[in-house]
Amino acid sequence: MIYIYYDEEADFLEVSFEEPAKSGTTEEIEEGVFVTRDIDSQRVSNVGILSFKKRVELLKRVLATLNKRLPIEISISK
């Protein structure tokens, strides 16, 4: 199951692909883009993006580099 959380006040989007890792590590792969992986399996458990409204298109690119896809389109209406 995929969980999507958006904090409008902080303009932060987080997409989780599985339950939180019991032991995980998070790295900032580019400015304001965070990827959390399970330490043992190295599976990506979630992706977070700061300033999401300004960078909606970034989500698709980041997910593609991680070989992940969403079953829906995410957009921000202006």
PDB file of N, CA, C and O in Angstrom:
ATOM      1  N   MET A   1       0.833  -1.173   0.000  1.00  0.00           N
ATOM      2  CA  MET A   1       0.000   0.000   0.000  1.00  0.00           C
ATOM      3  C   MET A   1       0.888   1.251   0.000  1.00  0.00           C
ATOM      4  O   MET A   1       1.947   1.260   0.628  1.00  0.00           O
ATOM      5  N   ILE A   2       0.469   2.277  -0.686  1.00  0.00           N
ATOM      6  CA  ILE A   2       1.205   3.539  -0.759  1.00  0.00           C
ATOM      7  C   ILE A   2       0.446   4.585   0.053  1.00  0.00           C
ATOM      8  O   ILE A   2      -0.771   4.725  -0.064  1.00  0.00           O
ATOM      9  N   TYR A   3       1.188   5.307   0.869  1.00  0.00           N
ATOM     10  CA  TYR A   3       0.613   6.392   1.668  1.00  0.00           C
ATOM     11  C   TYR A   3       1.175   7.716   1.189  1.00  0.00           C
ATOM     12  O   TYR A   3       2.379   7.835   0.959  1.00  0.00           O
ATOM     13  N   ILE A   4       0.316   8.710   1.036  1.00  0.00           N
ATOM     14  CA  ILE A   4       0.747  10.039   0.608  1.00  0.00           C
ATOM     15  C   ILE A   4       0.313  11.027   1.673  1.00  0.00           C
ATOM     16  O   ILE A   4      -0.857  11.077   2.054  1.00  0.00           O
ATOM     17  N   TYR A   5       1.265  11.812   2.150  1.00  0.00           N
ATOM     18  CA  TYR A   5       0.999  12.821   3.168  1.00  0.00           C
ATOM     19  C   TYR A   5       1.489  14.164   2.651  1.00  0.00           C
ATOM     20  O   TYR A   5       2.605  14.272   2.144  1.00  0.00           O
ATOM     21  N   TYR A   6       0.655  15.183   2.781  1.00  0.00           N
ATOM     22  CA  TYR A   6       1.059  16.526   2.374  1.00  0.00           C
ATOM     23  C   TYR A   6       0.774  17.495   3.515  1.00  0.00           C
ATOM     24  O   TYR A   6      -0.353  17.571   4.005  1.00  0.00           O
ATOM     25  N   ASP A   7       1.793  18.232   3.934  1.00  0.00           N
ATOM     26  CA  ASP A   7       1.662  19.266   4.954  1.00  0.00           C
ATOM     27  C   ASP A   7       1.638  20.604   4.230  1.00  0.00           C
ATOM     28  O   ASP A   7       2.675  21.089   3.778  1.00  0.00           O
ATOM     29  N   GLU A   8       0.453  21.202   4.121  1.00  0.00           N
ATOM     30  CA  GLU A   8       0.301  22.434   3.354  1.00  0.00           C
ATOM     31  C   GLU A   8       1.091  23.587   3.966  1.00  0.00           C
ATOM     32  O   GLU A   8       1.702  24.374   3.243  1.00  0.00           O
ATOM     33  N   GLU A   9       1.081  23.688   5.276  1.00  0.00           N
ATOM     34  CA  GLU A   9       1.789  24.796   5.928  1.00  0.00           C
ATOM     35  C   GLU A   9       3.295  24.732   5.667  1.00  0.00           C
ATOM     36  O   GLU A   9       3.929  25.755   5.407  1.00  0.00           O
ATOM     37  N   ALA A  10       3.855  23.546   5.737  1.00  0.00           N
ATOM     38  CA  ALA A  10       5.293  23.370   5.497  1.00  0.00           C
ATOM     39  C   ALA A  10       5.609  23.143   4.021  1.00  0.00           C
ATOM     40  O   ALA A  10       6.775  23.165   3.629  1.00  0.00           O
ATOM     41  N   ASP A  11       4.572  22.924   3.194  1.00  0.00           N
ATOM     42  CA  ASP A  11       4.720  22.599   1.771  1.00  0.00           C
ATOM     43  C   ASP A  11       5.675  21.416   1.596  1.00  0.00           C
ATOM     44  O   ASP A  11       6.655  21.478   0.854  1.00  0.00           O
ATOM     45  N   PHE A  12       5.346  20.334   2.313  1.00  0.00           N
ATOM     46  CA  PHE A  12       6.157  19.122   2.318  1.00  0.00           C
ATOM     47  C   PHE A  12       5.292  17.933   1.906  1.00  0.00           C
ATOM     48  O   PHE A  12       4.245  17.681   2.502  1.00  0.00           O
ATOM     49  N   LEU A  13       5.734  17.213   0.892  1.00  0.00           N
ATOM     50  CA  LEU A  13       5.040  16.008   0.435  1.00  0.00           C
ATOM     51  C   LEU A  13       5.888  14.804   0.806  1.00  0.00           C
ATOM     52  O   LEU A  13       7.103  14.795   0.609  1.00  0.00           O
ATOM     53  N   GLU A  14       5.223  13.780   1.351  1.00  0.00           N
ATOM     54  CA  GLU A  14       5.923  12.542   1.652  1.00  0.00           C
ATOM     55  C   GLU A  14       5.129  11.382   1.063  1.00  0.00           C
ATOM     56  O   GLU A  14       3.918  11.283   1.257  1.00  0.00           O
ATOM     57  N   VAL A  15       5.821  10.514   0.347  1.00  0.00           N
ATOM     58  CA  VAL A  15       5.224   9.317  -0.232  1.00  0.00           C
ATOM     59  C   VAL A  15       5.915   8.120   0.408  1.00  0.00           C
ATOM     60  O   VAL A  15       7.134   7.970   0.330  1.00  0.00           O
ATOM     61  N   SER A  16       5.103   7.264   1.046  1.00  0.00           N
ATOM     62  CA  SER A  16       5.639   6.063   1.697  1.00  0.00           C
ATOM     63  C   SER A  16       5.184   4.835   0.920  1.00  0.00           C
ATOM     64  O   SER A  16       4.009   4.701   0.580  1.00  0.00           O
ATOM     65  N   PHE A  17       6.127   3.944   0.645  1.00  0.00           N
ATOM     66  CA  PHE A  17       5.852   2.755  -0.146  1.00  0.00           C
ATOM     67  C   PHE A  17       5.648   1.511   0.698  1.00  0.00           C
ATOM     68  O   PHE A  17       5.224   0.473   0.190  1.00  0.00           O
ATOM     69  N   GLU A  18       5.946   1.610   1.970  1.00  0.00           N
ATOM     70  CA  GLU A  18       5.791   0.482   2.882  1.00  0.00           C
ATOM     71  C   GLU A  18       5.790   1.026   4.304  1.00  0.00           C
ATOM     72  O   GLU A  18       5.973   2.222   4.529  1.00  0.00           O
ATOM     73  N   GLU A  19       5.584   0.136   5.245  1.00  0.00           N
ATOM     74  CA  GLU A  19       5.643   0.540   6.648  1.00  0.00           C
ATOM     75  C   GLU A  19       7.044   1.099   6.924  1.00  0.00           C
ATOM     76  O   GLU A  19       8.011   0.694   6.279  1.00  0.00           O
ATOM     77  N   PRO A  20       7.154   2.027   7.880  1.00  0.00           N
ATOM     78  CA  PRO A  20       8.477   2.579   8.187  1.00  0.00           C
ATOM     79  C   PRO A  20       9.476   1.476   8.530  1.00  0.00           C
ATOM     80  O   PRO A  20       9.145   0.506   9.213  1.00  0.00           O
ATOM     81  N   ALA A  21      10.679   1.642   8.051  1.00  0.00           N
ATOM     82  CA  ALA A  21      11.732   0.663   8.317  1.00  0.00           C
ATOM     83  C   ALA A  21      12.053   0.641   9.807  1.00  0.00           C
ATOM     84  O   ALA A  21      12.076   1.685  10.457  1.00  0.00           O
ATOM     85  N   LYS A  22      12.305  -0.568  10.353  1.00  0.00           N
ATOM     86  CA  LYS A  22      12.695  -0.665  11.761  1.00  0.00           C
ATOM     87  C   LYS A  22      14.035   0.021  11.976  1.00  0.00           C
ATOM     88  O   LYS A  22      14.275   0.638  13.014  1.00  0.00           O
ATOM     89  N   SER A  23      14.888  -0.095  10.996  1.00  0.00           N
ATOM     90  CA  SER A  23      16.159   0.622  11.019  1.00  0.00           C
ATOM     91  C   SER A  23      16.380   1.174   9.624  1.00  0.00           C
ATOM     92  O   SER A  23      16.631   0.430   8.676  1.00  0.00           O
ATOM     93  N   GLY A  24      16.283   2.485   9.515  1.00  0.00           N
ATOM     94  CA  GLY A  24      16.406   3.125   8.212  1.00  0.00           C
ATOM     95  C   GLY A  24      17.407   4.252   8.238  1.00  0.00           C
ATOM     96  O   GLY A  24      17.837   4.718   9.294  1.00  0.00           O
ATOM     97  N   THR A  25      17.758   4.670   7.062  1.00  0.00           N
ATOM     98  CA  THR A  25      18.661   5.800   6.914  1.00  0.00           C
ATOM     99  C   THR A  25      18.083   6.738   5.866  1.00  0.00           C
ATOM    100  O   THR A  25      17.562   6.297   4.841  1.00  0.00           O
ATOM    101  N   THR A  26      18.180   8.029   6.131  1.00  0.00           N
ATOM    102  CA  THR A  26      17.638   9.028   5.209  1.00  0.00           C
ATOM    103  C   THR A  26      18.772   9.852   4.652  1.00  0.00           C
ATOM    104  O   THR A  26      19.654  10.297   5.387  1.00  0.00           O
ATOM    105  N   GLU A  27      18.743  10.055   3.344  1.00  0.00           N
ATOM    106  CA  GLU A  27      19.756  10.913   2.724  1.00  0.00           C
ATOM    107  C   GLU A  27      19.062  11.955   1.862  1.00  0.00           C
ATOM    108  O   GLU A  27      18.003  11.708   1.286  1.00  0.00           O
ATOM    109  N   GLU A  28      19.677  13.111   1.787  1.00  0.00           N
ATOM    110  CA  GLU A  28      19.179  14.183   0.932  1.00  0.00           C
ATOM    111  C   GLU A  28      19.855  14.002  -0.419  1.00  0.00           C
ATOM    112  O   GLU A  28      21.045  14.284  -0.562  1.00  0.00           O
ATOM    113  N   ILE A  29      19.098  13.529  -1.417  1.00  0.00           N
ATOM    114  CA  ILE A  29      19.700  13.209  -2.717  1.00  0.00           C
ATOM    115  C   ILE A  29      19.884  14.433  -3.592  1.00  0.00           C
ATOM    116  O   ILE A  29      20.707  14.429  -4.507  1.00  0.00           O
ATOM    117  N   GLU A  30      19.127  15.469  -3.318  1.00  0.00           N
ATOM    118  CA  GLU A  30      19.342  16.791  -3.883  1.00  0.00           C
ATOM    119  C   GLU A  30      18.639  17.763  -2.947  1.00  0.00           C
ATOM    120  O   GLU A  30      17.900  17.341  -2.058  1.00  0.00           O
ATOM    121  N   GLU A  31      18.857  19.043  -3.136  1.00  0.00           N
ATOM    122  CA  GLU A  31      18.344  20.014  -2.179  1.00  0.00           C
ATOM    123  C   GLU A  31      16.843  19.848  -1.939  1.00  0.00           C
ATOM    124  O   GLU A  31      16.032  19.982  -2.857  1.00  0.00           O
ATOM    125  N   GLY A  32      16.493  19.555  -0.687  1.00  0.00           N
ATOM    126  CA  GLY A  32      15.093  19.432  -0.308  1.00  0.00           C
ATOM    127  C   GLY A  32      14.405  18.144  -0.715  1.00  0.00           C
ATOM    128  O   GLY A  32      13.183  18.042  -0.611  1.00  0.00           O
ATOM    129  N   VAL A  33      15.168  17.150  -1.179  1.00  0.00           N
ATOM    130  CA  VAL A  33      14.594  15.852  -1.581  1.00  0.00           C
ATOM    131  C   VAL A  33      15.257  14.770  -0.725  1.00  0.00           C
ATOM    132  O   VAL A  33      16.472  14.579  -0.764  1.00  0.00           O
ATOM    133  N   PHE A  34      14.417  14.065   0.052  1.00  0.00           N
ATOM    134  CA  PHE A  34      14.912  13.092   1.008  1.00  0.00           C
ATOM    135  C   PHE A  34      14.406  11.689   0.670  1.00  0.00           C
ATOM    136  O   PHE A  34      13.231  11.496   0.357  1.00  0.00           O
ATOM    137  N   VAL A  35      15.310  10.720   0.739  1.00  0.00           N
ATOM    138  CA  VAL A  35      14.965   9.328   0.473  1.00  0.00           C
ATOM    139  C   VAL A  35      15.364   8.506   1.696  1.00  0.00           C
ATOM    140  O   VAL A  35      16.498   8.576   2.170  1.00  0.00           O
ATOM    141  N   THR A  36      14.406   7.725   2.194  1.00  0.00           N
ATOM    142  CA  THR A  36      14.678   6.841   3.326  1.00  0.00           C
ATOM    143  C   THR A  36      14.702   5.406   2.821  1.00  0.00           C
ATOM    144  O   THR A  36      13.807   4.962   2.102  1.00  0.00           O
ATOM    145  N   ARG A  37      15.761   4.689   3.221  1.00  0.00           N
ATOM    146  CA  ARG A  37      15.937   3.290   2.832  1.00  0.00           C
ATOM    147  C   ARG A  37      16.082   2.427   4.083  1.00  0.00           C
ATOM    148  O   ARG A  37      16.592   2.870   5.112  1.00  0.00           O
ATOM    149  N   ASP A  38      15.623   1.195   3.965  1.00  0.00           N
ATOM    150  CA  ASP A  38      15.848   0.205   5.000  1.00  0.00           C
ATOM    151  C   ASP A  38      17.345  -0.112   5.019  1.00  0.00           C
ATOM    152  O   ASP A  38      17.934  -0.361   3.967  1.00  0.00           O
ATOM    153  N   ILE A  39      17.954  -0.105   6.183  1.00  0.00           N
ATOM    154  CA  ILE A  39      19.403  -0.340   6.272  1.00  0.00           C
ATOM    155  C   ILE A  39      19.781  -1.728   5.769  1.00  0.00           C
ATOM    156  O   ILE A  39      20.776  -1.880   5.061  1.00  0.00           O
ATOM    157  N   ASP A  40      18.994  -2.740   6.127  1.00  0.00           N
ATOM    158  CA  ASP A  40      19.349  -4.117   5.748  1.00  0.00           C
ATOM    159  C   ASP A  40      19.104  -4.405   4.272  1.00  0.00           C
ATOM    160  O   ASP A  40      19.987  -4.922   3.589  1.00  0.00           O
ATOM    161  N   SER A  41      17.915  -4.076   3.773  1.00  0.00           N
ATOM    162  CA  SER A  41      17.554  -4.451   2.400  1.00  0.00           C
ATOM    163  C   SER A  41      17.858  -3.361   1.374  1.00  0.00           C
ATOM    164  O   SER A  41      17.898  -3.638   0.175  1.00  0.00           O
ATOM    165  N   GLN A  42      18.075  -2.121   1.831  1.00  0.00           N
ATOM    166  CA  GLN A  42      18.291  -0.965   0.960  1.00  0.00           C
ATOM    167  C   GLN A  42      17.058  -0.602   0.129  1.00  0.00           C
ATOM    168  O   GLN A  42      17.161   0.196  -0.803  1.00  0.00           O
ATOM    169  N   ARG A  43      15.886  -1.179   0.455  1.00  0.00           N
ATOM    170  CA  ARG A  43      14.643  -0.815  -0.229  1.00  0.00           C
ATOM    171  C   ARG A  43      14.252   0.600   0.154  1.00  0.00           C
ATOM    172  O   ARG A  43      14.415   1.011   1.303  1.00  0.00           O
ATOM    173  N   VAL A  44      13.737   1.339  -0.810  1.00  0.00           N
ATOM    174  CA  VAL A  44      13.253   2.694  -0.558  1.00  0.00           C
ATOM    175  C   VAL A  44      11.913   2.580   0.156  1.00  0.00           C
ATOM    176  O   VAL A  44      10.974   1.974  -0.360  1.00  0.00           O
ATOM    177  N   SER A  45      11.832   3.169   1.352  1.00  0.00           N
ATOM    178  CA  SER A  45      10.565   3.128   2.074  1.00  0.00           C
ATOM    179  C   SER A  45       9.769   4.417   1.904  1.00  0.00           C
ATOM    180  O   SER A  45       8.538   4.383   1.895  1.00  0.00           O
ATOM    181  N   ASN A  46      10.456   5.561   1.767  1.00  0.00           N
ATOM    182  CA  ASN A  46       9.721   6.781   1.459  1.00  0.00           C
ATOM    183  C   ASN A  46      10.589   7.851   0.839  1.00  0.00           C
ATOM    184  O   ASN A  46      11.818   7.820   0.893  1.00  0.00           O
ATOM    185  N   VAL A  47       9.870   8.821   0.235  1.00  0.00           N
ATOM    186  CA  VAL A  47      10.479   9.966  -0.436  1.00  0.00           C
ATOM    187  C   VAL A  47       9.771  11.212   0.081  1.00  0.00           C
ATOM    188  O   VAL A  47       8.543  11.246   0.162  1.00  0.00           O
ATOM    189  N   GLY A  48      10.544  12.230   0.428  1.00  0.00           N
ATOM    190  CA  GLY A  48       9.967  13.488   0.879  1.00  0.00           C
ATOM    191  C   GLY A  48      10.514  14.648   0.064  1.00  0.00           C
ATOM    192  O   GLY A  48      11.692  14.660  -0.293  1.00  0.00           O
ATOM    193  N   ILE A  49       9.659  15.624  -0.232  1.00  0.00           N
ATOM    194  CA  ILE A  49      10.072  16.788  -1.031  1.00  0.00           C
ATOM    195  C   ILE A  49       9.597  18.064  -0.344  1.00  0.00           C
ATOM    196  O   ILE A  49       8.401  18.256  -0.124  1.00  0.00           O
ATOM    197  N   LEU A  50      10.546  18.929  -0.011  1.00  0.00           N
ATOM    198  CA  LEU A  50      10.236  20.253   0.522  1.00  0.00           C
ATOM    199  C   LEU A  50       9.926  21.214  -0.623  1.00  0.00           C
ATOM    200  O   LEU A  50      10.375  21.004  -1.750  1.00  0.00           O
ATOM    201  N   SER A  51       9.165  22.258  -0.340  1.00  0.00           N
ATOM    202  CA  SER A  51       8.769  23.257  -1.354  1.00  0.00           C
ATOM    203  C   SER A  51       8.104  22.565  -2.537  1.00  0.00           C
ATOM    204  O   SER A  51       8.400  22.867  -3.693  1.00  0.00           O
ATOM    205  N   PHE A  52       7.207  21.639  -2.239  1.00  0.00           N
ATOM    206  CA  PHE A  52       6.605  20.806  -3.278  1.00  0.00           C
ATOM    207  C   PHE A  52       5.808  21.601  -4.305  1.00  0.00           C
ATOM    208  O   PHE A  52       5.875  21.294  -5.496  1.00  0.00           O
ATOM    209  N   LYS A  53       5.060  22.606  -3.882  1.00  0.00           N
ATOM    210  CA  LYS A  53       4.218  23.359  -4.828  1.00  0.00           C
ATOM    211  C   LYS A  53       5.032  23.954  -5.972  1.00  0.00           C
ATOM    212  O   LYS A  53       4.540  24.056  -7.096  1.00  0.00           O
ATOM    213  N   LYS A  54       6.254  24.340  -5.696  1.00  0.00           N
ATOM    214  CA  LYS A  54       7.118  24.937  -6.723  1.00  0.00           C
ATOM    215  C   LYS A  54       7.802  23.874  -7.576  1.00  0.00           C
ATOM    216  O   LYS A  54       8.372  24.188  -8.622  1.00  0.00           O
ATOM    217  N   ARG A  55       7.746  22.608  -7.131  1.00  0.00           N
ATOM    218  CA  ARG A  55       8.536  21.564  -7.795  1.00  0.00           C
ATOM    219  C   ARG A  55       7.748  20.282  -8.007  1.00  0.00           C
ATOM    220  O   ARG A  55       8.288  19.189  -7.838  1.00  0.00           O
ATOM    221  N   VAL A  56       6.490  20.401  -8.372  1.00  0.00           N
ATOM    222  CA  VAL A  56       5.626  19.227  -8.551  1.00  0.00           C
ATOM    223  C   VAL A  56       6.237  18.236  -9.533  1.00  0.00           C
ATOM    224  O   VAL A  56       6.203  17.028  -9.299  1.00  0.00           O
ATOM    225  N   GLU A  57       6.793  18.738 -10.627  1.00  0.00           N
ATOM    226  CA  GLU A  57       7.345  17.866 -11.671  1.00  0.00           C
ATOM    227  C   GLU A  57       8.537  17.054 -11.172  1.00  0.00           C
ATOM    228  O   GLU A  57       8.880  16.031 -11.764  1.00  0.00           O
ATOM    229  N   LEU A  58       9.162  17.497 -10.100  1.00  0.00           N
ATOM    230  CA  LEU A  58      10.319  16.806  -9.544  1.00  0.00           C
ATOM    231  C   LEU A  58       9.962  15.408  -9.043  1.00  0.00           C
ATOM    232  O   LEU A  58      10.786  14.496  -9.110  1.00  0.00           O
ATOM    233  N   LEU A  59       8.762  15.239  -8.552  1.00  0.00           N
ATOM    234  CA  LEU A  59       8.345  13.949  -8.000  1.00  0.00           C
ATOM    235  C   LEU A  59       8.489  12.825  -9.023  1.00  0.00           C
ATOM    236  O   LEU A  59       9.058  11.777  -8.714  1.00  0.00           O
ATOM    237  N   LYS A  60       7.987  13.029 -10.222  1.00  0.00           N
ATOM    238  CA  LYS A  60       8.076  11.981 -11.259  1.00  0.00           C
ATOM    239  C   LYS A  60       9.525  11.612 -11.558  1.00  0.00           C
ATOM    240  O   LYS A  60       9.864  10.435 -11.680  1.00  0.00           O
ATOM    241  N   ARG A  61      10.367  12.621 -11.674  1.00  0.00           N
ATOM    242  CA  ARG A  61      11.775  12.381 -12.001  1.00  0.00           C
ATOM    243  C   ARG A  61      12.475  11.592 -10.889  1.00  0.00           C
ATOM    244  O   ARG A  61      13.206  10.638 -11.154  1.00  0.00           O
ATOM    245  N   VAL A  62      12.240  12.006  -9.652  1.00  0.00           N
ATOM    246  CA  VAL A  62      12.865  11.317  -8.521  1.00  0.00           C
ATOM    247  C   VAL A  62      12.375   9.872  -8.431  1.00  0.00           C
ATOM    248  O   VAL A  62      13.175   8.954  -8.250  1.00  0.00           O
ATOM    249  N   LEU A  63      11.076   9.673  -8.555  1.00  0.00           N
ATOM    250  CA  LEU A  63      10.538   8.307  -8.499  1.00  0.00           C
ATOM    251  C   LEU A  63      11.094   7.443  -9.624  1.00  0.00           C
ATOM    252  O   LEU A  63      11.390   6.267  -9.410  1.00  0.00           O
ATOM    253  N   ALA A  64      11.239   8.004 -10.809  1.00  0.00           N
ATOM    254  CA  ALA A  64      11.783   7.240 -11.942  1.00  0.00           C
ATOM    255  C   ALA A  64      13.221   6.800 -11.660  1.00  0.00           C
ATOM    256  O   ALA A  64      13.599   5.681 -12.005  1.00  0.00           O
ATOM    257  N   THR A  65      14.021   7.662 -11.042  1.00  0.00           N
ATOM    258  CA  THR A  65      15.408   7.275 -10.739  1.00  0.00           C
ATOM    259  C   THR A  65      15.470   6.183  -9.684  1.00  0.00           C
ATOM    260  O   THR A  65      16.457   5.452  -9.596  1.00  0.00           O
ATOM    261  N   LEU A  66      14.410   6.071  -8.879  1.00  0.00           N
ATOM    262  CA  LEU A  66      14.355   5.048  -7.832  1.00  0.00           C
ATOM    263  C   LEU A  66      13.560   3.811  -8.264  1.00  0.00           C
ATOM    264  O   LEU A  66      13.336   2.904  -7.463  1.00  0.00           O
ATOM    265  N   ASN A  67      13.136   3.776  -9.529  1.00  0.00           N
ATOM    266  CA  ASN A  67      12.307   2.686 -10.067  1.00  0.00           C
ATOM    267  C   ASN A  67      11.007   2.506  -9.282  1.00  0.00           C
ATOM    268  O   ASN A  67      10.581   1.387  -8.995  1.00  0.00           O
ATOM    269  N   LYS A  68      10.392   3.639  -8.947  1.00  0.00           N
ATOM    270  CA  LYS A  68       9.105   3.643  -8.239  1.00  0.00           C
ATOM    271  C   LYS A  68       8.084   4.387  -9.085  1.00  0.00           C
ATOM    272  O   LYS A  68       8.427   5.295  -9.843  1.00  0.00           O
ATOM    273  N   ARG A  69       6.825   3.989  -8.944  1.00  0.00           N
ATOM    274  CA  ARG A  69       5.730   4.679  -9.642  1.00  0.00           C
ATOM    275  C   ARG A  69       4.548   4.812  -8.700  1.00  0.00           C
ATOM    276  O   ARG A  69       4.384   4.036  -7.759  1.00  0.00           O
ATOM    277  N   LEU A  70       3.729   5.819  -8.982  1.00  0.00           N
ATOM    278  CA  LEU A  70       2.485   6.004  -8.244  1.00  0.00           C
ATOM    279  C   LEU A  70       1.323   5.609  -9.145  1.00  0.00           C
ATOM    280  O   LEU A  70       1.388   5.802 -10.359  1.00  0.00           O
ATOM    281  N   PRO A  71       0.271   5.062  -8.568  1.00  0.00           N
ATOM    282  CA  PRO A  71      -0.893   4.681  -9.378  1.00  0.00           C
ATOM    283  C   PRO A  71      -1.801   5.871  -9.699  1.00  0.00           C
ATOM    284  O   PRO A  71      -2.849   5.706 -10.323  1.00  0.00           O
ATOM    285  N   ILE A  72      -1.397   7.066  -9.271  1.00  0.00           N
ATOM    286  CA  ILE A  72      -2.183   8.283  -9.504  1.00  0.00           C
ATOM    287  C   ILE A  72      -1.269   9.420  -9.918  1.00  0.00           C
ATOM    288  O   ILE A  72      -0.053   9.337  -9.748  1.00  0.00           O
ATOM    289  N   GLU A  73      -1.844  10.478 -10.458  1.00  0.00           N
ATOM    290  CA  GLU A  73      -1.115  11.707 -10.751  1.00  0.00           C
ATOM    291  C   GLU A  73      -1.292  12.644  -9.567  1.00  0.00           C
ATOM    292  O   GLU A  73      -2.386  12.742  -9.012  1.00  0.00           O
ATOM    293  N   ILE A  74      -0.243  13.322  -9.182  1.00  0.00           N
ATOM    294  CA  ILE A  74      -0.338  14.328  -8.127  1.00  0.00           C
ATOM    295  C   ILE A  74      -0.094  15.683  -8.759  1.00  0.00           C
ATOM    296  O   ILE A  74       0.906  15.890  -9.446  1.00  0.00           O
ATOM    297  N   SER A  75      -1.015  16.604  -8.523  1.00  0.00           N
ATOM    298  CA  SER A  75      -0.850  17.951  -9.057  1.00  0.00           C
ATOM    299  C   SER A  75      -1.322  18.948  -8.010  1.00  0.00           C
ATOM    300  O   SER A  75      -2.032  18.596  -7.067  1.00  0.00           O
ATOM    301  N   ILE A  76      -0.921  20.181  -8.190  1.00  0.00           N
ATOM    302  CA  ILE A  76      -1.309  21.267  -7.312  1.00  0.00           C
ATOM    303  C   ILE A  76      -2.093  22.275  -8.140  1.00  0.00           C
ATOM    304  O   ILE A  76      -1.597  22.779  -9.147  1.00  0.00           O
ATOM    305  N   SER A  77      -3.310  22.564  -7.716  1.00  0.00           N
ATOM    306  CA  SER A  77      -4.082  23.581  -8.444  1.00  0.00           C
ATOM    307  C   SER A  77      -3.696  24.951  -7.935  1.00  0.00           C
ATOM    308  O   SER A  77      -3.470  25.156  -6.743  1.00  0.00           O
ATOM    309  N   LYS A  78      -3.625  25.879  -8.864  1.00  0.00           N
ATOM    310  CA  LYS A  78      -3.158  27.239  -8.522  1.00  0.00           C
ATOM    311  C   LYS A  78      -4.303  28.207  -8.500  1.00  0.00           C
ATOM    312  O   LYS A  78      -4.104  29.392  -8.233  1.00  0.00           O
TER     313      LYS A  78
END
